[in-house]
Amino acid sequence: MIVVHHLNNSRSQRVLWLLEELGIPYEIQRYQRDAQTMLAPPELKQVHPLGKSPVITDGTRTIAESGAIIDYIVERHGGGRLAPAPGTDERLRYTYWMHYAEGSLMPPQLLKLVFDRIEFGPSPWFVKPFAKAIAREVKKAFISPQLKLHLDYLEGELGRSDWFVGNEFSAADIQMSFPLEAAALRAGLDASRPCLYAFLQKIHARPAYRRALERGGKYDFASKI
Ligand SMILES: N[C@@H](CCC(=O)N[C@@H](CS)C(=O)NCC(=O)O)C(=O)O
C-alpha cells in the first residue's frame, strides 16, 4: 500500500490528486507545518533526510521529489494511463513539463516569496528602509520580468491545446498545477491570462481533484480561483 507523507497546504496535494485520478488505494500520514516558520515538523526527517513533502513509501521503497514520485506512480501503478507512450514526441513534451514545473517555474516564485518577506516582513528599524529598497529593486529588475516571461510563455502554450501535452489530460498537468496555483495566489496570475485561468478552473472541477482535497484537507492554493 502506498503511504503519502502529507504536509498540510503543500505540493503533496498533487500526489493525492494523481492517486485519485488513477483510483489507486493509499494511506495518508499527516504532518502539520509550524505556524510561525511554515516549515515541516522534524518527524518528516525520519522518512527522508530532507524532511520535505511530498514523500511516499511503497513497501520498502521511499521516494521523494514530486516529479520522481509522479513518474514512479504512473510507471509502476498507472497501467499506461496519464502518460503518452515512451519514444513519442508527446512523451518528450510530457517529460519537459514534468521537469519545467519545479526546475524553471518554481524558482522565480520562491524568490518572490523570499523578497516579499524582506520587503513586508519584520526587520530591525535600522535596516528596514535599506532592506525594503533592495527587495523592491530586485523584484522590479529581475523577479517580476521573469514571472511575466514564464506566464506569457505558458499562456501561449495553453492557447494551442487543451492540456499541456496536447488534447489529452496527463500527469504533466498535475505536475504543472502547483506552480500555477501558487502563481494565482501570489504572483498575479488572473483572468487576464484566459488560457491559464481556464486551466485552473478545469482542474478544480475534476472529481478526482475534489476527492483529493476532501482527503488532504485545507489547501489555500485551490481557493483563489
Ligand atoms: N522540489 C521539491 C520541493 C519540496 C518542498 O520544498 N516541499 C515543501 C512543501 S510545498 C516543504 O516540504 N516545505 C516545508 C519545509 O521545507 O520544511 C518537490 O517538488 O518535491
The ligand as an ORCA input file, in Angstrom:
! r2SCAN-3c Opt
* xyz 0 1
  N      11.097     20.238     -5.416
  C      10.529     19.572     -4.258
  C      10.143     20.628     -3.242
  C       9.736     20.042     -1.913
  C       9.315     21.153     -0.941
  O      10.001     22.185     -0.823
  N       8.186     20.965     -0.270
  C       7.684     21.939      0.665
  C       6.165     21.863      0.697
  S       5.375     22.509     -0.723
  C       8.124     21.624      2.080
  O       8.263     20.473      2.429
  N       8.266     22.677      2.908
  C       8.496     22.545      4.302
  C       9.946     22.602      4.681
  O      10.794     22.948      3.824
  O      10.237     22.348      5.848
  C       9.346     18.719     -4.723
  O       8.773     19.052     -5.769
  O       9.005     17.718     -4.087
*
